[in-house]
Amino acid sequence: MKKERLKWVDNMRGLAVVLVLLSHTPGTVEVQIALISMFMIPAFFLISGYLTKFDGTNVFSFFYNRIVKLFIVYAAYTFLLPFLSFSENLKIIHNPSLIVESLFKAGKRLLFGEAIWFFACLIVVNIIFMIIKTISKTNNILLMAISILVACLGWSLSFIIGGQKNPWSADTALVCQLYFTIGHVLKNTERPEWYKNAHAKAIISGGIYVLAVILIGYTFDFSLLKMDVARNIWGNLFITLSLTLVCLFSGLFSSRIFTKLRLFPYFGQNSLLYLAIGNHGASIMNKVVGLLYQKTGFTILSNRGIINPVIAFLGAVLLLPACWLVNKYAPFFNGRFKMPSISRH
């Protein structure tokens, strides 16, 4: 029987997908980056934790059906992505021996978790969560306490290394497991009455977040708020975590309001695919807008504050046929497959 999807989950993921594309679109203004950076990646991990049913007992099943499965999808994308580049394919046509070189480089990136940082990070986050959930079992207070300590270690590690890229996004994973754990605890403790008056709660929490970001940005510097997940504002974990949580809960309320949306839920349902190849759609739309500006001279097309969100959204729309093809003929790339059964004797 087909599982019934949670509409608000797909809404929230879909919004996060578009914001990720916006963050990678050239010329996105600093204030926009500041506003979206505390939501787009933490939201994915919050939702992943919310949907995780691991209770801390059947460790082998979770490791095999969740972590190994993620690794298989990650490995497939790692070896496929080099061949999705038009320029790389032209080089291979002229020199077929480059196929071996591309596969070797892909294998190296896979080994060090460098191909798609989000996939690598998600795998490590699941491993960390598996360990701390196995220790804490049903004790949510102990689970959160350990998770916060691990996150503090991640923030400290990020500060020490000065933002350098870690194998398997180690420092980022140590932080992101906190959002994953918060999502899991939320699922175990939430009550329907929490989401009453969702419109008002979304407006209030969203307003507080936006005002805080603008106040800090204009008073000091918006670069303080350009979070790379493992960074924090002024080295202050309390401010960083507070703002991120206010932003995430605004997203939780907002995603339950717009129940009749069509495109955003579809983006959310295909979030793995978008996180792997979404930049291709946004890149194409960015070039199209650039050509239109050259031909027409319309100044609005050069206003990055206005046009970049449109580019990000249309970039996601542009990939809808690819999503349909993958869902119909290769659902594997969206993680929709069953792992073969393993007999344990």
Backbone torsions as a table, in degrees:
resi	resn	phi	psi	omega
1	MET	NA	134.7	-177.8
2	LYS	-70.4	134.1	-179.9
3	LYS	-69.9	140.1	175.3
4	GLU	-79.6	126.1	-177.4
5	ARG	-80.9	147.6	174.7
6	LEU	-86.0	113.6	-174.2
7	LYS	-59.5	-40.7	-176.4
8	TRP	-66.6	-32.4	177.7
9	VAL	-63.9	-46.5	179.2
10	ASP	-65.7	-37.1	176.4
11	ASN	-59.9	-48.2	-176.4
12	MET	-66.7	-41.6	177.1
13	ARG	-64.9	-40.7	-179.7
14	GLY	-62.0	-42.3	176.4
15	LEU	-62.6	-43.4	179.9
16	ALA	-62.1	-37.4	177.9
17	VAL	-59.5	-49.7	-178.1
18	VAL	-64.0	-38.4	179.8
19	LEU	-67.6	-35.4	175.8
20	VAL	-63.5	-43.5	178.3
21	LEU	-63.8	-39.4	177.7
22	LEU	-61.7	-41.5	-178.0
23	SER	-65.4	-23.8	-179.5
24	HIS	-98.4	0.0	178.7
25	THR	-82.0	126.3	-177.3
26	PRO	-57.0	135.9	174.8
27	GLY	88.4	3.0	177.7
28	THR	-59.3	129.3	-171.6
29	VAL	-69.5	154.3	-172.1
30	GLU	-59.9	-39.4	-177.8
31	VAL	-66.9	-34.4	177.4
32	GLN	-67.1	-43.5	177.4
33	ILE	-59.5	-42.5	179.9
34	ALA	-61.9	-40.7	-176.6
35	LEU	-71.7	-33.3	-173.3
36	ILE	-95.9	-20.0	-169.0
37	SER	-70.0	-23.5	179.0
38	MET	-88.3	3.4	178.8
39	PHE	-115.1	-48.8	-163.1
40	MET	-57.9	-48.9	-179.1
41	ILE	-83.0	-47.1	175.9
42	PRO	-53.2	-33.8	-179.2
43	ALA	-62.0	-41.5	179.3
44	PHE	-61.0	-43.3	-177.7
45	PHE	-72.4	-37.2	176.8
46	LEU	-59.0	-45.8	-179.0
47	ILE	-67.9	-41.4	179.0
48	SER	-59.6	-42.0	177.2
49	GLY	-66.5	-38.4	179.5
50	TYR	-60.6	-37.4	-176.4
51	LEU	-87.0	-4.7	-178.0
52	THR	-82.5	126.2	-176.2
53	LYS	-102.2	6.7	-177.8
54	PHE	-60.7	127.7	-177.6
55	ASP	-105.3	6.3	177.1
56	GLY	90.5	4.6	-177.4
57	THR	-106.1	-60.7	-175.9
58	ASN	-84.0	78.1	-174.4
59	VAL	-64.2	-44.1	-177.6
60	PHE	-59.9	-44.1	-178.8
61	SER	-61.7	-44.5	179.1
62	PHE	-63.9	-45.0	-178.7
63	PHE	-62.1	-45.6	-175.5
64	TYR	-72.6	-50.6	-172.8
65	ASN	-81.5	-15.7	-179.4
66	ARG	-111.6	-58.2	-171.8
67	ILE	-76.0	-47.3	178.1
68	VAL	-63.3	-39.2	178.3
69	LYS	-61.1	-45.1	176.7
70	LEU	-60.6	-41.4	-179.6
71	PHE	-63.7	-39.0	179.5
72	ILE	-62.8	-44.9	178.4
73	VAL	-63.9	-42.8	178.9
74	TYR	-60.4	-44.4	179.5
75	ALA	-63.0	-40.2	179.8
76	ALA	-62.4	-45.5	178.5
77	TYR	-65.1	-38.1	-178.2
78	THR	-59.4	-42.0	-178.8
79	PHE	-82.7	-20.4	-178.9
80	LEU	-85.3	-39.6	-171.6
81	LEU	-55.5	-39.5	179.8
82	PRO	-57.9	-25.1	-176.2
83	PHE	-95.5	6.1	174.9
84	LEU	-95.5	-3.4	178.7
85	SER	-88.6	125.1	-178.9
86	PHE	-62.1	-43.2	-178.6
87	SER	-65.8	-39.0	178.9
88	GLU	-66.5	-38.6	179.0
89	ASN	-65.5	-35.3	176.4
90	LEU	-63.4	-41.4	177.9
91	LYS	-62.7	-40.1	-178.9
92	ILE	-67.6	-37.4	177.9
93	ILE	-60.6	-40.2	179.7
94	HIS	-78.9	-24.8	-179.5
95	ASN	-144.2	85.2	-175.9
96	PRO	-57.3	-22.6	-179.0
97	SER	-65.2	-16.2	178.8
98	LEU	-67.5	-16.6	177.8
99	ILE	-59.4	-45.4	-179.3
100	VAL	-63.1	-42.9	179.8
101	GLU	-63.0	-41.4	179.6
102	SER	-64.7	-41.0	179.4
103	LEU	-67.2	-37.1	178.4
104	PHE	-64.8	-44.7	178.7
105	LYS	-63.3	-38.9	178.5
106	ALA	-63.8	-41.6	178.1
107	GLY	-62.0	-38.1	178.4
108	LYS	-66.7	-42.8	178.3
109	ARG	-64.4	-36.4	178.0
110	LEU	-64.3	-43.6	-178.1
111	LEU	-59.8	-40.7	-177.2
112	PHE	-98.0	6.4	177.8
113	GLY	63.7	40.9	-173.1
114	GLU	-109.5	-4.8	-172.3
115	ALA	-70.6	-63.4	177.3
116	ILE	-125.7	104.0	-169.4
117	TRP	-58.0	-34.1	-177.0
118	PHE	-64.8	-43.0	179.4
119	PHE	-62.1	-46.2	179.1
120	ALA	-60.4	-43.7	-179.6
121	CYS	-63.9	-41.3	-179.4
122	LEU	-63.0	-37.9	177.7
123	ILE	-63.7	-47.6	-179.1
124	VAL	-65.2	-39.1	178.3
125	VAL	-59.4	-43.8	179.2
126	ASN	-64.4	-36.3	177.9
127	ILE	-66.2	-45.3	178.8
128	ILE	-61.5	-45.6	-179.8
129	PHE	-62.4	-41.3	179.2
130	MET	-57.0	-41.5	-178.2
131	ILE	-68.7	-49.7	-175.5
132	ILE	-72.5	-29.6	176.5
133	LYS	-70.6	-36.4	177.5
134	THR	-64.1	-34.8	178.3
135	ILE	-72.9	-44.1	-171.6
136	SER	-88.5	-22.3	-177.5
137	LYS	54.6	-118.5	-176.0
138	THR	-95.0	5.1	-179.5
139	ASN	-84.0	95.6	-176.4
140	ASN	-66.3	-32.1	179.3
141	ILE	-66.3	-45.1	177.9
142	LEU	-65.0	-40.4	178.8
143	LEU	-58.5	-48.4	-179.5
144	MET	-66.5	-38.4	-179.6
145	ALA	-62.3	-46.4	179.1
146	ILE	-65.1	-41.7	-178.5
147	SER	-61.7	-42.2	179.0
148	ILE	-64.4	-41.6	178.0
149	LEU	-61.6	-42.8	179.0
150	VAL	-64.5	-40.8	178.6
151	ALA	-63.5	-41.0	177.1
152	CYS	-60.9	-37.7	175.8
153	LEU	-62.3	-41.5	178.6
154	GLY	-64.3	-45.0	177.8
155	TRP	-61.7	-40.8	179.1
156	SER	-65.4	-41.8	179.3
157	LEU	-62.9	-41.6	178.7
158	SER	-62.2	-40.6	179.4
159	PHE	-65.5	-41.9	-177.2
160	ILE	-66.1	-42.9	-175.6
161	ILE	-84.1	-8.7	174.6
162	GLY	69.4	33.8	174.4
163	GLY	82.5	7.9	177.7
164	GLN	-67.9	153.4	-178.5
165	LYS	-74.7	128.8	179.2
166	ASN	-100.1	147.6	171.3
167	PRO	-57.4	133.3	179.8
168	TRP	58.9	25.6	176.8
169	SER	48.4	48.9	-170.4
170	ALA	-55.9	-51.7	-177.1
171	ASP	-65.9	-38.5	179.1
172	THR	-64.9	-40.8	179.6
173	ALA	-64.1	-37.7	179.1
174	LEU	-62.8	-32.1	178.1
175	VAL	-81.8	-45.0	-174.4
176	CYS	-66.1	-24.7	177.2
177	GLN	-62.5	-23.2	177.9
178	LEU	-66.2	-44.3	178.3
179	TYR	-66.6	-37.3	176.6
180	PHE	-60.3	-47.0	-178.9
181	THR	-66.5	-40.1	177.5
182	ILE	-59.6	-42.9	177.3
183	GLY	-61.2	-41.8	179.8
184	HIS	-65.5	-44.2	179.3
185	VAL	-66.9	-37.6	177.2
186	LEU	-58.3	-44.8	179.7
187	LYS	-60.8	-38.2	-176.6
188	ASN	-77.9	-18.8	-172.3
189	THR	-120.9	-13.2	-172.7
190	GLU	-63.6	154.1	177.7
191	ARG	-127.5	145.9	-179.4
192	PRO	-55.2	-34.4	-177.3
193	GLU	-66.8	-17.8	178.1
194	TRP	-60.6	-28.7	-172.1
195	TYR	-103.0	11.3	171.7
196	LYS	-69.6	147.1	-177.8
197	ASN	56.6	42.8	-177.4
198	ALA	-60.4	-33.4	179.6
199	HIS	-59.5	-51.0	-178.0
200	ALA	-64.5	-42.4	-178.7
201	LYS	-66.2	-36.7	177.8
202	ALA	-65.5	-43.8	-179.2
203	ILE	-66.1	-44.8	-178.0
204	ILE	-65.5	-50.1	-178.6
205	SER	-66.6	-40.8	177.6
206	GLY	-64.9	-40.0	178.9
207	GLY	-64.3	-42.8	177.7
208	ILE	-60.1	-43.8	-178.9
209	TYR	-64.2	-49.8	-177.7
210	VAL	-61.6	-44.4	179.4
211	LEU	-62.3	-41.3	179.4
212	ALA	-64.1	-43.2	-180.0
213	VAL	-64.1	-46.3	-179.3
214	ILE	-64.8	-41.4	179.7
215	LEU	-61.8	-48.4	179.1
216	ILE	-65.6	-42.9	-177.2
217	GLY	-62.3	-48.5	-177.1
218	TYR	-77.8	-29.1	179.2
219	THR	-75.6	-38.9	-177.4
220	PHE	-117.4	-86.7	-176.4
221	ASP	-162.4	130.6	179.8
222	PHE	-65.7	-21.3	178.9
223	SER	-64.0	-22.8	175.8
224	LEU	-62.0	-27.9	-172.8
225	LEU	-100.0	-0.1	178.1
226	LYS	-80.9	81.5	-171.7
227	MET	-75.4	139.7	170.8
228	ASP	-109.4	40.7	179.7
229	VAL	64.9	-53.3	-177.0
230	ALA	-86.9	-8.9	177.2
231	ARG	-82.4	164.9	174.2
232	ASN	-143.4	160.3	-173.9
233	ILE	-78.0	120.7	178.7
234	TRP	56.3	20.8	-176.2
235	GLY	71.1	12.7	-176.8
236	ASN	-99.9	105.9	-177.3
237	LEU	-67.3	-33.8	-177.3
238	PHE	-63.8	-47.2	179.8
239	ILE	-63.6	-45.5	-178.1
240	THR	-60.1	-51.9	-176.9
241	LEU	-66.8	-38.1	-179.9
242	SER	-62.7	-48.4	-179.9
243	LEU	-63.5	-42.3	-179.7
244	THR	-62.6	-43.1	-179.4
245	LEU	-67.6	-39.7	176.6
246	VAL	-60.3	-43.2	178.9
247	CYS	-63.3	-45.1	-178.7
248	LEU	-65.0	-41.5	-179.2
249	PHE	-71.3	-29.6	171.9
250	SER	-62.7	-40.6	176.3
251	GLY	-64.7	-38.6	178.3
252	LEU	-61.9	-42.7	179.2
253	PHE	-71.2	-45.3	-176.6
254	SER	-62.2	-39.3	-176.2
255	SER	-66.3	-19.8	178.3
256	ARG	-88.3	-10.1	-177.2
257	ILE	-83.5	-47.1	-172.5
258	PHE	-89.9	76.5	-173.9
259	THR	-82.7	-11.8	-176.0
260	LYS	-102.6	8.5	176.9
261	LEU	-65.9	151.2	-179.8
262	ARG	-116.4	-47.5	-174.3
263	LEU	-73.7	-45.4	-177.1
264	PHE	-60.1	-44.1	175.9
265	PRO	-60.9	-35.3	179.4
266	TYR	-68.6	-39.6	173.5
267	PHE	-57.6	-43.6	-178.4
268	GLY	-64.3	-38.0	179.0
269	GLN	-65.9	-22.5	-178.6
270	ASN	-114.4	31.4	-172.2
271	SER	-62.1	-37.0	179.2
272	LEU	-61.7	-43.7	179.6
273	LEU	-64.5	-42.6	-179.8
274	TYR	-66.0	-38.2	179.7
275	LEU	-68.2	-24.5	179.7
276	ALA	-85.8	-43.0	-172.8
277	ILE	-125.5	4.7	-176.1
278	GLY	-57.6	-31.4	-179.1
279	ASN	-61.9	-26.8	178.6
280	HIS	-64.1	-43.9	178.8
281	GLY	-63.7	-45.8	-179.7
282	ALA	-65.3	-36.6	179.4
283	SER	-64.5	-42.4	179.0
284	ILE	-63.7	-45.4	-179.5
285	MET	-65.1	-34.7	178.0
286	ASN	-63.1	-40.7	178.2
287	LYS	-68.6	-38.3	178.2
288	VAL	-62.6	-45.3	179.4
289	VAL	-63.8	-39.5	177.1
290	GLY	-60.6	-42.3	178.7
291	LEU	-67.0	-40.4	178.7
292	LEU	-62.4	-38.7	179.2
293	TYR	-65.4	-41.0	178.8
294	GLN	-63.7	-38.2	-176.6
295	LYS	-78.9	-37.7	-172.7
296	THR	-102.3	-31.9	-177.3
297	GLY	76.2	10.6	179.0
298	PHE	-64.5	121.1	-174.5
299	THR	-66.1	-26.9	-179.3
300	ILE	-62.1	-27.7	180.0
301	LEU	-72.6	-14.2	178.0
302	SER	-102.1	-3.6	178.7
303	ASN	-83.9	98.4	-172.9
304	ARG	-65.1	-29.0	179.3
305	GLY	-64.0	-32.2	-179.7
306	ILE	-93.0	-45.5	-169.6
307	ILE	-80.7	-28.7	-176.8
308	ASN	-64.2	-41.6	174.3
309	PRO	-59.6	-35.2	177.5
310	VAL	-66.7	-42.8	178.2
311	ILE	-59.9	-44.6	-179.1
312	ALA	-62.1	-45.4	-179.1
313	PHE	-65.4	-47.0	-179.2
314	LEU	-68.3	-29.1	174.9
315	GLY	-63.2	-38.9	176.4
316	ALA	-68.1	-41.0	178.7
317	VAL	-62.3	-39.7	-177.9
318	LEU	-59.2	-28.3	-177.5
319	LEU	-91.4	5.2	179.7
320	LEU	-58.4	-42.0	176.5
321	PRO	-60.6	-37.9	177.6
322	ALA	-64.1	-39.8	177.4
323	CYS	-61.8	-43.5	179.8
324	TRP	-62.2	-44.5	-179.8
325	LEU	-63.6	-43.0	179.6
326	VAL	-64.4	-44.2	-179.6
327	ASN	-64.0	-34.1	-176.8
328	LYS	-82.6	-40.7	-171.5
329	TYR	-115.7	-19.2	-178.3
330	ALA	-144.6	58.1	-178.8
331	PRO	-61.0	-14.3	175.8
332	PHE	-50.3	-39.9	-175.3
333	PHE	-73.6	-8.7	171.7
334	ASN	-105.8	13.4	178.6
335	GLY	75.6	16.0	-177.2
336	ARG	-98.9	80.1	175.6
337	PHE	-157.6	157.9	179.4
338	LYS	-99.2	135.3	175.8
339	MET	-71.5	141.7	177.6
340	PRO	-62.7	145.1	-179.2
341	SER	-67.5	142.4	177.2
342	ILE	-120.9	124.6	177.6
343	SER	-82.9	125.1	-179.1
344	ARG	-107.2	103.2	177.7
345	HIS	-120.2	NA	NA
